[in-house]
Amino acid sequence: MRILAYVFAVLIGAVVGTLGYEYSMPVHAALRCTTRTCVVTYNGGGGLGVFTHAAELIRKERRWVVIDGRCISACTILADKARDRVCITHRATFEFHSGRVTILGIIPLPHTDVYALPYSPPIVRWINGKGGMPSADTGELLVMNYREASRFWPTCVRTGALLPDHLGGPAVRFLHFANGSFVVTL
């Protein structure tokens, strides 16, 4: 019994410690990023609260997110909620499924799908037009490819160039929206 109590205490400590980290540094917890521009090449999602809070901070702190690969589950909610601070490349895909109810944020309960997720009305219409989201229990994903996603997010390209104030210096990478609207240094 004493061993069981110890294991339970360690598990609770790990979960509480992780939750504290996720809420004190949500952008890093969600996107593994500490810079002003976060480039997502693969993100499998995670806790809805962490990704929603990260989206709020991205907008508040005027950060940028470049989706340059797979954005799955809660990552899609972040990308939708922070849409005015997100752009996509030709490699971007968004992959959706229903939400899950979990115990302590780590143990999924089977057959507890949540379909009323906080997406914007245009994304909800797209999801419904594709037949709705698959159950989280099936492991299937509803995939939005780049062509479809470009209706919702602006396209961006990563290039290397000299910025005007660095003419004598090394090449500086920057982000340029394909429509020419603005440039953000990386």
N, C-alpha and C positions, 0 to 999 in steps of 0.2 A: 504494500500500500504506500509506503514511504517513497519508493521508486516511482510509482505512478504519480504521486503528488509532485515530485521533483520534475518529472518530464512535463507535466501540465504547467508548472510554474515557468519552466524554460520556454515552452511554446507560447504562453501568454506574454512573457517578456519580449520574445522575438517579434510577436505581432504588434505589441504596443510600441516597441522601438521603431519598427518599420513604419507604422502609421504616423508616429511623431516626425520622422524624417520626411515622409511623403507630404505632410501638411506644412512643414517648415520650408521645404524646397520643392514645391510641386512641379515646376517646369523641369527640373533635373530628374525628378522621380518619374515623370511621364515620358519625357523625350530624351533623357540622358544627355542634357545639354546645359551648359553654363554660359554660353555666349549670347550676344544679341540676336544672332541669326542661327536658328536650329535647322539642320538638314536631316530629314528623316529618310533613311534608305530602307529601313524595316522597323515597324513598331507593331507588336502583337496585341497592344491594348493593355488593359488593367482595370483598376477600380474607377468607377464612374466619378466619384467625388474628387479624386486626385486629378483626373483629366479635365473635369469641368473647372476646378479651381485654377489649374494651369492655364486654361484658355482665358480666363478672366485676367490673370497676371500678364499673359502675353499681350493682351490688348492694352492694359493699364501701363505697362512698362514699355510699350511700343516696340516690342521685339518682332522678329520675322520668323516664319516657319516655311521651309521649302519641303514639299512632299516630293521626294525623288525616288520613290519605290513603294513598297507595300505599307499601307496604313490600315490596320485591322481593328475592329471592335471599338473600344473607347477612344482610340486614336481618331476615328472618323467623327466622333462627337466633338473632340477638341478642334479638329480642322473646320467643322461647321460653325462652332461657336466663335472661333477666332478668324472667321473667313476673310475679314478685311485686312488681316495680317498674315495671310497664307497665300502662297502661290504653288503651282504644280509644274513638274517637268513632264516630258513625254513618257517617262518610266513610271509615273504615278498610277497606283490603283488603290481604290477604297473598297474595303471588304466588310460587309455588315452581317450581323446575326442578332438574335434577340438577346436581351440582358439576362443575367443569372442572379438568383438570390444566393448569397454565400453566408457561411458562418465565420465570423471574425475576419471577413474579407479574403479568406483563403480556401475554404472548403465549400465547393459548389454543391447546392442541393439539387438533385435531379428533379425534373418535371416542374420547375419553378420559373418558367420563362417570363420575362417582362418585355412586352412589346411597345409600351408607351414610353419611348426614350426621348430625351430632349433635343430632337432634331428640328431644324427650321422647316416651315411649311413646304418650300421647294424640294428639300431632300425627302421629306415624308411622301410627297406626291411621286417622286421618282421611285422610291421603295415600293409604294403601293402599286404603281404602274408595272412593276416587275413581278408582281404577285406576292409582295410582302417579304418580311425577313424570315429566314429559316430559323428553326429552333436551335438554341445553343447546345442542346443535347445531341443533335445529329452530327455536329462537326462540319456541316455544310456552311458555305458563305455565299452571300449575294455580292457579286463583284461588279464594281463600277470602274470601267477602264478609262484611260486618259481622255479619249474622244468624248465620252459622256461627262466626265468630270470637268472638262474645259467649259461646259455650259455654266458651271457653278463657281469655279475658281479661275483666276487669271493664270496664264502660262508664264513661266520664267525660265531663263537659261543661265547656266553658270559659265562665266568666261574668265579669261585672264587678261589684264590690261594695266597700263599705267594710269593712275589717277592723276588729275592735273596738279595736285600739290605734292606729288611724289615723282616728278619727272626724272630726277637723277637716281632714284632708288630702284629697288627690285620690283618686279611685277606684283601687283596687288590683285587678289581675287575679288570679284564683286558679283553682285546679283543684278541682273538687268531684266526687267519685264519685257516680254516679247513685243508688247504693243508700244514700247519705248517710253512708258509713263514715268519711270523713275529708276534710280540705281541705289542699291544698299551695299555697303562694304561688308565683306565677311571677315 
